[in-house]
Amino acid sequence: MNETPQGPGARQHALELVLAPADDTAVRTLWDVLERAGVRSSARHRGPTHRPHVTVLSGPRPSEVVVELAAELWHDLLPTQLSAAGLVLLGGTRPALAELLVADPATVAARGQVQMLWSGADARPWVPHLTLAPRLRPEELTSALAALQDGAARPPARDGIPVRVASGLRWWDPDEGVVHELSPQPS
């Protein structure tokens, strides 16, 4: 793989969990609910590869060893259930509204293994989440919460616990503008 700049202006590559079809559709529906309420949601991102996802790790271009390890680890973990813990605000003065998720210990451990090998990867603690509306203004927050209060934001329960199902792992390569599927996504 070619080396790319790794300074502050370098593009961030990402390993992302993508959702099973039913959960992908459900999150897109939430984006639409927010849009109808006048809230700028993640639906406005028009990139051809954009879809609901959970960023596992980001950083400069990963080495082939990192990519291969991630593919190998998640091959055995997917599909995986991520418990939905509710809505959360992430960030400072213009926070993102997101659905907070909780990964199982095996998924957290796999992320840790990849993080140890990925030079320059984000070292912050992982907060698994699905972004619903990025960079909200204060007046949008009230509208967003009102739009989602009817329970539409709550994912279906499986064994009594609300969950989203992640069915694939991909690598977002901003240098090439493409995603590389690293694990098969069951249909």
Secondary structure, DSSP 8 states (H G I E B T S, - for coil): ------STTS--EEEEEEE-HHHHHHHHHHHHHHHHTT---GGG---TT--SEEEEEEES---HHHHHHHHHHHHHH-SEEEEEEEEEEESSSS-EEEEEEE--HHHHHHHHHHHHHSTT---S----EEEEE-S--HHHHHHHHHHHTTTTTS--EETTEEEEEEEEEEEEETTTTEEEE-S----
